[in-house]
Amino acid sequence: MLTLQFSLLGIIDYSPAFAQTVDNGIDLVDMHTHPLRVNVGETFIVGATAVNNSPTSIFFHGLCESPLSVQFDANVKIQSGVACQGFSIVELKSGESAVITGPASGTTYLASSAGSTNAKVVFSYSLPDEEKKAITKSIEFSIFEQDNSETRPVELGLPFELKINQARLVESENLRIEFVDVTEDSRCPSDVVCVWQGQATALFEATLGNDDVYTFELTIGSGDNTKSIGQYSVALDSLQPYPKSTEKIEPSDYVAEITVKKISSKAVLVKAASEDLRGLVAGWNLEKGKGGAVLYVQDFKPPGQIFLQFDAAQAKCIEFECMDGAITRVSDDSFKTGEQVHIEAGDTLSLTIGDRKYVMDVVGIKTKPWDTNTVSLKEGERSGPLLVTKIYPDHVEGLNFLDYPVAREEGFPITLNVGDKASNGCTISLTLVRIDGDKAIFTQWIDYNRPCPICHHN
């Protein structure tokens, strides 16, 4: 897909007057609003995927302009404002597709009232000979009254419930979680005997801050009930009601219980330096509740090394790695036993001891993650790199799928005894901790410091 950028407007006229024809080979698919749930008083955009199955390239506006124009039959106000002064001509070659959105810069779609809304979406483009074309499609969506439950914030680490099209805000993290839909519910009804227990998959949308949007699925019954969103984990704890053969579950009946946690490392070792501190090495283990630091301090007389030991506990902080504690031992009288210690480490390190604060540049940092979740697998179930094929009283057989050093679609046979590990070769590993009847129980480790290179085997 080729993009040519210009700084002037109006070279090509894409008037809605051309929106009455549909050309073979050009289509709009996956039309939707963003966010998926539109509430009264909110602004939104319309997105779609343009598909070119024609034998020639097509061209359309991009950058500050949009190839999409939308007309709404009700409940939406189209507002105008200041627009940016630039655009691009995008070439969509034969066989290619592109995600496009509207409105253009300077135009806003505002949901003004609740109700069902029909939108006529026009995609305008031109052919290589500059002939102007357009196709028109319609979508229907609902605009909802503001859900007051969303204004009730939830806390990290505490479970909360959501119904479809309902959202809650983790206020301390500016993280919004919305329950969008149930895309699958093949769970065996409680009043029926089944060969397979089945599974249920729920679709969620998470918005972190004002910009980062994640759409993801969580599945009950497959071991894949937890996903990472930035530095957070979102777990689907339950999905109610459970199916019965004699009852139909309506979408409005579903209630998902989820828990959001911040992913922090179990153990951290960090080196930092600044003008105030010529050198510092600090480390802590939150699982053991202990930490220590060695400081080389210039602003004390005489300069020298100071050794600290302190308790270590989880803390709320801005940086990715942090801890709170209190000094338990110190090598001299520069600091006192019992003084509070707070450390935050990311691109910089902030060390606060009592009423003294030091800010340093991080030279190096190593982390050891927590067991982010426990995974329970039956025969035929897969989580990440491992598919369990057979469970014995003392060991498990399965297929191990690698992403590194070469990503492969086929798994290779593996036998696991308690304590053995299956890994994708980089980020994810599963360690067998016990066998409980027809279930194999694993701890899952996710090491975000070891991302998988993108490398595939043909």
Beta strands, then each sheet from edge to edge (+ up, - down):
strand 1: 2-6
strand 2: 26-34
strand 3: 38-39
strand 4: 43-52
strand 5: 58-63
strand 6: 68-72
strand 7: 76-80
strand 8: 87-92
strand 9: 97-102
strand 10: 107-111
strand 11: 115-126
strand 12: 132-144
strand 13: 160-163
strand 14: 166-170
strand 15: 175-185
strand 16: 200-208
strand 17: 212-220
strand 18: 226-229
strand 19: 232-240
strand 20: 255-262
strand 21: 265-273
strand 22: 277-285
strand 23: 290-297
strand 24: 304-311
strand 25: 321-330
strand 26: 340-345
strand 27: 348-353
strand 28: 356-369
strand 29: 371-377
strand 30: 382-383
strand 31: 386-391
strand 32: 396-400
strand 33: 412-416
strand 34: 421-423
strand 35: 428-436
strand 36: 439-446
sheet 1: 1+ 8- 5+
sheet 2: 2+ 4- 9+
sheet 3: 2+ 4- 10+ 7-
sheet 4: 3+ 12+ 11- 6+
sheet 5: 13+ 20- 19+ 18-
sheet 6: 14+ 15- 16+ 17-
sheet 7: 21+ 22- 23+ 24- 25+ 26- 27+ 28- 21+
sheet 8: 29+ 36- 35+ 34-
sheet 9: 30+ 31- 32+ 33-
end
